Amino acid sequence: CIIPFGGGTNVTHSTHCPSSSVDPRLMVSVDMKLMKNVLWVNEEDGLVHVEAGITGRDLIERMRKLGFTIGHEPDSYEFSTLGGWIATKASGMKQNKYGNIEDIVKEVTVVSAKGIMS
């Protein structure tokens, strides 16, 4: 079982692993901190391609410098990550205007524990 580790806010307790008597699988946590890059920005369409480990603070600041808002600011945005927002279906303070994370994200590429990309 591979568990991605993002910002560590752990609001949903998703990194609390059950004891081996409950789930005997080997569990490995993968730190996503180095996956923090903005790969490209399409200003014309208002799209950005971002890696899962970027914190809300970094993403908001980078987009602000380009004159954009991401429209999503959960309470823990300074420390939480884009990947965590997607994994937990996060909601933000501006949800009434921009929607929740599932309303803002256009596409996600996921690599499974078996290395299958979808």
NUDREN-924574 format. One line per 10 residues: number of its first residue (from 1); their letters; for each residue x, y, z of N, C-alpha, C, CB. Coordinates in steps of 0.02 Angstrom, whole numbers, plus 50000, padded with zeros to 5 digits. Atoms other than C-alpha are relative to their C-alpha. Glycine has a CB too. Layout:
// NUDREN-924574
NUM> a> X/Y/Z/X/Y/Z/X/Y/Z/X/Y/Z; ... .
//
This chain:
// NUDREN-924574
1> ciipfgggtn> 50042/49942/50000/50000/50000/50000/50045/50062/50000/49951/49999/50061; 49961/49939/50004/50076/50166/49947/49956/50059/50020/50029/50011/49928; 50037/49943/49976/50019/50321/50039/50040/50063/49985/49985/49994/50077; 49964/49937/50013/50068/50490/49967/49997/50046/50060/49971/50035/49938; 49997/49951/49944/50122/50619/50096/50011/50068/49970/50057/49982/50051; 49995/49933/50028/50092/50800/50050/50023/50050/50051/49933/50021/49973; 49982/49947/49954/50088/50948/50167/49999/49980/50073/49954/50057/49990; 50000/50024/49931/50057/50848/50324/49945/50029/50043/50065/50014/50031; 50054/49972/49959/49899/50940/50379/49956/49944/50026/49959/50050/49959; 50034/50061/49979/49813/50770/50389/49931/50012/50028/50042/49964/50052 .
11> vthsthcpss> 50067/49983/49977/49641/50845/50410/49953/49940/49999/49971/50057/49957; 50044/50058/50007/49558/50683/50353/50029/49937/50032/49986/49987/49927; 49966/50057/49968/49677/50569/50449/50018/49945/49950/49956/49972/50055; 49986/50050/50051/49723/50483/50287/50068/49967/50007/49995/50032/49932; 49935/50033/49991/49900/50445/50344/50002/49958/50064/50055/50052/50003; 50003/50045/49942/49842/50350/50499/49990/49930/49974/49943/50021/50050; 50004/50069/50026/49879/50170/50452/49974/49954/50055/50069/49976/49975; 50023/50049/49950/49789/50027/50537/50057/49955/50022/49942/49957/49971; 49948/50046/49975/49890/49903/50639/50006/49941/49952/49983/49975/50072; 49988/50056/50045/49963/49753/50549/49951/49943/50013/50071/49975/50007 .
21> svdprlmvsv> 50050/50052/49988/49834/49641/50632/49935/50014/49962/49985/49994/50075; 50059/49980/50038/49697/49739/50541/50015/49997/49925/49977/50070/50020; 49980/50000/50071/49790/49762/50375/50073/49981/49996/49988/50071/49968; 49931/50025/49999/49947/49655/50353/50043/50023/49941/49999/49926/50001; 49960/49978/50057/50002/49738/50190/50057/50045/50021/49956/50036/49949; 49946/49954/49989/50169/49827/50185/49976/50069/49980/50064/49979/49959; 50022/49932/50015/50135/50014/50191/50061/50046/49995/49951/50027/50055; 49945/49954/50014/50253/50143/50117/49971/50069/49988/50042/49976/49939; 50021/49932/50011/50232/50330/50126/50050/50035/49954/49994/50038/50068; 49958/49966/50049/50299/50431/49979/49992/50076/50009/49982/49979/49927 .
31> dmklmknvlw> 50000/49928/49991/50345/50613/50011/49994/50035/49933/50063/50024/50038; 50013/49967/50064/50276/50723/49872/50031/50070/49996/49925/50005/49990; 49975/49932/49997/50371/50882/49921/50039/50024/49938/50045/50007/50060; 49960/49978/50058/50486/50882/49769/49958/50007/49936/50056/49950/49988; 50045/49993/50058/50337/50873/49650/49961/50065/50009/49951/49939/49993; 50030/49934/49984/50304/51060/49669/50004/50050/49943/50034/50029/50061; 49989/49955/50056/50327/51130/49496/49937/50019/49963/50048/49969/49952; 50050/49979/50049/50214/51231/49384/50032/49984/49933/49981/50078/50008; 49970/50023/50063/50246/51144/49218/49985/50046/49941/49974/49930/49985; 50017/49950/50050/50153/51266/49107/49938/50038/50020/49991/49967/49932 .
41> vneedglvhv> 50058/49957/49989/50026/51406/49108/49974/50020/49931/50016/50063/50044; 50032/49979/50061/49904/51436/48966/49955/50059/50019/49958/49942/49965; 50035/49940/49979/49851/51615/48999/49936/50011/49960/50045/50061/49994; 50058/49989/50043/49730/51619/48852/49939/49960/50024/50016/49981/49928; 50054/50044/49978/49626/51472/48918/49991/50000/50076/50012/49930/49976; 50005/49999/49927/49658/51505/49104/50015/49933/50031/49932/50023/50020; 49982/50067/49975/49737/51334/49130/50072/50000/50024/49990/49947/49945; 49932/50009/49974/49890/51283/49229/50011/49926/50012/50012/50042/50065; 49981/50069/49988/49979/51115/49236/50049/49999/50058/50033/49967/49935; 49963/49996/49938/50044/51087/49411/50011/49930/50029/49963/50044/50051 .
51> eagitgrdli> 49987/50064/49967/50125/50943/49505/49965/49997/50068/50077/49990/50009; 50041/50011/49941/50035/50869/49656/50029/50025/50065/49986/49927/50007; 49969/49981/49936/50160/50920/49791/50004/50074/50013/50067/49971/50003; 49996/49928/49989/50145/51108/49769/49952/50020/50056/49983/50039/49934; 50044/49975/49946/50077/51196/49923/49954/50054/49973/50042/50027/50060; 50046/49947/50019/49930/51312/49912/50033/50068/50000/49941/50001/50048; 49965/49935/49996/50040/51457/49966/50041/50012/49936/50046/50002/50062; 49958/49992/50060/50162/51428/49822/49957/50009/49937/50046/49940/49991; 50043/49995/50059/50025/51401/49693/49965/50067/49996/49949/49943/50000; 50035/49936/49999/49927/51554/49746/50047/50057/49983/49967/50012/50069 .
61> ermrklgfti> 49950/49947/50013/50084/51663/49744/50022/50000/49927/50061/49992/50047; 49978/50004/50070/50143/51601/49575/49945/50025/49952/50020/49928/49981; 50054/49978/50043/49972/51629/49497/49985/50074/50009/49937/49958/50014; 50011/49929/49987/49954/51800/49581/50048/50042/49959/50008/50015/50075; 49950/49964/50039/50116/51856/49496/49981/50005/49927/50068/49967/50008; 50022/50000/50070/50034/51814/49329/49932/50034/49992/49997/49929/49973; 50065/49965/50002/49873/51906/49375/49940/49953/50006/49995/50038/49937; 50054/50048/49993/49769/51750/49412/49987/49982/50072/50016/49937/49960; 50016/50031/49936/49681/51675/49561/49984/49927/49986/49940/50036/50037; 50019/50069/50010/49659/51489/49585/49928/49988/50024/50049/49952/50036 .
71> ghepdsyefs> 50069/50005/49978/49492/51518/49670/49988/49946/50053/49957/49986/49943; 50007/50053/49950/49525/51386/49803/50047/50015/50058/50014/49930/49969; 49959/49985/49942/49585/51428/49977/49972/49965/50062/50006/50076/50012; 50021/50032/49938/49553/51297/50111/50036/50031/50058/50013/49923/49997; 49970/49970/49940/49594/51348/50289/50075/49985/50006/49964/49976/50063; 49930/50021/49993/49760/51254/50280/50041/50013/49937/50003/49926/50018; 49968/49992/50065/49812/51322/50109/50075/50012/50003/49967/50056/49963; 49928/49985/49995/49983/51379/50171/50042/49937/50000/50014/50041/50063; 49961/50061/49991/50037/51201/50208/49974/49941/49959/50000/49981/50073; 50029/50056/50037/49918/51086/50115/50020/50003/49927/49923/49999/50007 .
81> tlggwiatka> 49977/50005/50070/49953/51028/49938/49942/49988/49952/50052/49945/49993; 50049/50012/50052/49859/51017/49775/49979/49927/50000/50028/50020/49932; 50016/50071/49999/49869/50828/49782/49954/49982/50058/50063/49958/50003; 50043/50011/49942/49793/50828/49955/49930/50027/49990/50031/50030/50061; 50066/49971/50013/49653/50942/49901/49959/49954/49956/50007/50069/49966; 50036/50044/50047/49609/50826/49758/49981/49935/50034/50043/49986/49938; 50012/50065/49967/49624/50667/49863/49943/50004/50051/50063/49976/50034; 50050/49993/49947/49508/50736/49998/49938/50039/49977/50030/50034/50060; 50056/49960/50026/49387/50833/49885/49992/50063/50042/49934/49960/49999; 49997/49942/49956/49436/50990/49979/49952/50056/49979/50070/50027/50003 .
91> sgmkqnkygn> 50043/49943/50011/49325/51141/49997/50037/50062/50025/49931/49992/50036; 49965/49939/49981/49385/51320/50011/49954/50057/50020/50045/50023/49945; 50038/49942/49977/49331/51488/50079/49963/50035/49943/50046/50050/50034; 50032/49967/50057/49283/51546/49903/49957/49952/49960/50054/50031/49955; 50038/50051/50035/49179/51393/49859/49935/50026/49969/49984/49944/50047; 50062/49974/50028/49021/51494/49831/50011/50034/49933/49968/50049/50049; 49985/49966/50062/49106/51589/49691/50033/49953/49949/50046/50060/50013; 49960/50040/50046/49228/51462/49616/49984/49925/50002/50072/50010/50014; 50015/50071/49992/49163/51293/49677/50053/49965/50042/49996/49966/49932; 49952/50041/49963/49254/51152/49766/50055/49978/49953/49964/49939/50032 .
101> iedivkevtv> 49942/50020/50041/49415/51074/49704/49979/49960/49939/50050/49960/50042; 50022/50041/50057/49322/50950/49593/49968/50042/49945/49952/49947/50023; 50028/49955/50050/49240/51098/49505/50055/50040/49964/49951/50048/50032; 49945/49959/50026/49408/51183/49473/50050/49959/49959/50036/50035/50056; 49951/50044/50033/49518/51036/49419/49970/49973/49935/50022/49941/50046; 50023/50024/50065/49503/50992/49235/50019/49928/49988/50027/50044/49944; 49976/50067/50016/49608/50834/49225/50055/49981/50050/50027/49997/49928; 49949/50026/49954/49717/50725/49337/50031/49938/49969/49969/49983/50070; 49965/50060/50020/49849/50598/49289/50025/49966/50063/50059/50015/49950; 49983/50038/49940/49873/50463/49420/50043/49940/49981/49937/49977/50038 .
111> vsakgims> 49960/50060/50010/50008/50330/49430/49986/49955/50060/50077/50016/49994; 50018/50047/49947/49951/50178/49529/50063/49968/50030/49953/49946/49974; 49945/50035/49967/50059/50075/49646/50032/49948/49954/49975/49965/50064; 49973/50049/50049/50081/49952/49501/50033/50035/49941/49944/49954/49975; 49967/49962/50053/50149/50092/49391/49955/50013/49940/50060/49964/49977; 50046/49989/50054/49994/50105/49283/49977/50073/50002/49939/49951/50004; 50019/49929/50004/49960/50283/49225/49930/50005/49971/50052/50040/49956; 50068/49990/50026/49781/50339/49202/49979/50072/50008/49950/49954/50034 .
//
